[in-house]
Amino acid sequence: MEGSTALIVVGLVVFVVVLGLVLRGTEAQRLRRAWFRNTPLPRMQAEESLARHVMALKERFPGRTEAWYLRKILAELQRDRR
């Protein structure tokens, strides 16, 4: 009885953690949402601007992950606001 209760508790904890990770999305998705929150542009213009930034960085720094490019873009946005 005690063993099955502990197993159920562990299963619930694992389920909650996995559910939280799925709902949060990937790092790239979170960074994209941060871009849209931090730019004053309308959504369509913000998407176009982000695509241009990513393309320019891909030319300068090929082979990086999408999250790397997005982190760099957000860092530059924050730096330019100072």
C-alpha beads as a LAMMPS data file, in Angstrom:
LAMMPS data file: protein, C-alpha beads

82 atoms
81 bonds

1 atom types
1 bond types

-500.0 500.0 xlo xhi
-500.0 500.0 ylo yhi
-500.0 500.0 zlo zhi

Masses

1 110.0

Atoms # bond

1 1 1 0.000 0.000 0.000
2 1 1 2.723 2.486 0.956
3 1 1 4.731 1.612 -2.144
4 1 1 1.793 2.212 -4.473
5 1 1 1.001 5.544 -2.773
6 1 1 4.575 6.699 -3.216
7 1 1 4.488 5.596 -6.853
8 1 1 1.286 7.564 -7.446
9 1 1 2.801 10.674 -5.858
10 1 1 5.963 10.377 -7.955
11 1 1 3.839 9.854 -11.071
12 1 1 1.790 12.972 -10.327
13 1 1 4.923 15.060 -9.766
14 1 1 6.411 13.868 -13.063
15 1 1 3.124 14.593 -14.841
16 1 1 2.950 18.135 -13.464
17 1 1 6.572 18.856 -14.434
18 1 1 6.097 17.533 -17.975
19 1 1 2.825 19.423 -18.343
20 1 1 4.528 22.628 -17.204
21 1 1 7.315 22.187 -19.735
22 1 1 4.869 21.523 -22.554
23 1 1 2.730 24.533 -21.705
24 1 1 5.757 26.838 -21.467
25 1 1 6.924 25.844 -24.937
26 1 1 10.412 25.702 -26.300
27 1 1 13.028 28.290 -25.500
28 1 1 12.680 29.727 -29.015
29 1 1 8.918 30.104 -28.569
30 1 1 9.403 31.887 -25.244
31 1 1 11.989 34.209 -26.771
32 1 1 9.682 35.013 -29.695
33 1 1 6.915 35.919 -27.258
34 1 1 9.379 38.152 -25.409
35 1 1 10.229 39.914 -28.684
36 1 1 6.563 40.637 -29.389
37 1 1 6.033 41.903 -25.836
38 1 1 9.057 44.210 -26.011
39 1 1 8.616 45.749 -29.431
40 1 1 6.154 48.593 -29.989
41 1 1 5.453 47.501 -33.578
42 1 1 2.150 46.031 -34.735
43 1 1 2.251 42.232 -34.886
44 1 1 2.798 41.950 -38.664
45 1 1 5.618 44.499 -38.679
46 1 1 7.165 42.902 -35.597
47 1 1 7.184 39.504 -37.347
48 1 1 8.817 40.991 -40.446
49 1 1 11.377 42.851 -38.348
50 1 1 12.236 39.730 -36.369
51 1 1 12.628 37.719 -39.586
52 1 1 15.029 40.354 -40.978
53 1 1 17.062 40.366 -37.757
54 1 1 17.304 36.566 -37.723
55 1 1 18.314 36.451 -41.397
56 1 1 21.041 39.052 -40.879
57 1 1 22.428 37.180 -37.867
58 1 1 22.327 33.867 -39.736
59 1 1 24.547 35.414 -42.400
60 1 1 27.005 36.733 -39.816
61 1 1 26.908 33.710 -37.488
62 1 1 25.893 30.612 -39.463
63 1 1 25.089 27.327 -37.782
64 1 1 23.712 28.640 -34.484
65 1 1 20.398 27.605 -32.972
66 1 1 17.232 29.628 -33.402
67 1 1 17.238 30.332 -29.667
68 1 1 20.781 31.721 -29.912
69 1 1 19.729 34.196 -32.611
70 1 1 16.660 35.237 -30.632
71 1 1 18.674 35.725 -27.415
72 1 1 21.116 37.923 -29.341
73 1 1 18.305 39.979 -30.883
74 1 1 16.669 40.528 -27.497
75 1 1 20.012 41.466 -25.928
76 1 1 20.594 44.021 -28.684
77 1 1 17.081 45.415 -28.193
78 1 1 17.719 45.841 -24.459
79 1 1 21.155 47.353 -25.105
80 1 1 19.742 49.880 -27.586
81 1 1 17.109 50.973 -25.069
82 1 1 19.735 52.032 -22.526

Bonds

1 1 1 2
2 1 2 3
3 1 3 4
4 1 4 5
5 1 5 6
6 1 6 7
7 1 7 8
8 1 8 9
9 1 9 10
10 1 10 11
11 1 11 12
12 1 12 13
13 1 13 14
14 1 14 15
15 1 15 16
16 1 16 17
17 1 17 18
18 1 18 19
19 1 19 20
20 1 20 21
21 1 21 22
22 1 22 23
23 1 23 24
24 1 24 25
25 1 25 26
26 1 26 27
27 1 27 28
28 1 28 29
29 1 29 30
30 1 30 31
31 1 31 32
32 1 32 33
33 1 33 34
34 1 34 35
35 1 35 36
36 1 36 37
37 1 37 38
38 1 38 39
39 1 39 40
40 1 40 41
41 1 41 42
42 1 42 43
43 1 43 44
44 1 44 45
45 1 45 46
46 1 46 47
47 1 47 48
48 1 48 49
49 1 49 50
50 1 50 51
51 1 51 52
52 1 52 53
53 1 53 54
54 1 54 55
55 1 55 56
56 1 56 57
57 1 57 58
58 1 58 59
59 1 59 60
60 1 60 61
61 1 61 62
62 1 62 63
63 1 63 64
64 1 64 65
65 1 65 66
66 1 66 67
67 1 67 68
68 1 68 69
69 1 69 70
70 1 70 71
71 1 71 72
72 1 72 73
73 1 73 74
74 1 74 75
75 1 75 76
76 1 76 77
77 1 77 78
78 1 78 79
79 1 79 80
80 1 80 81
81 1 81 82
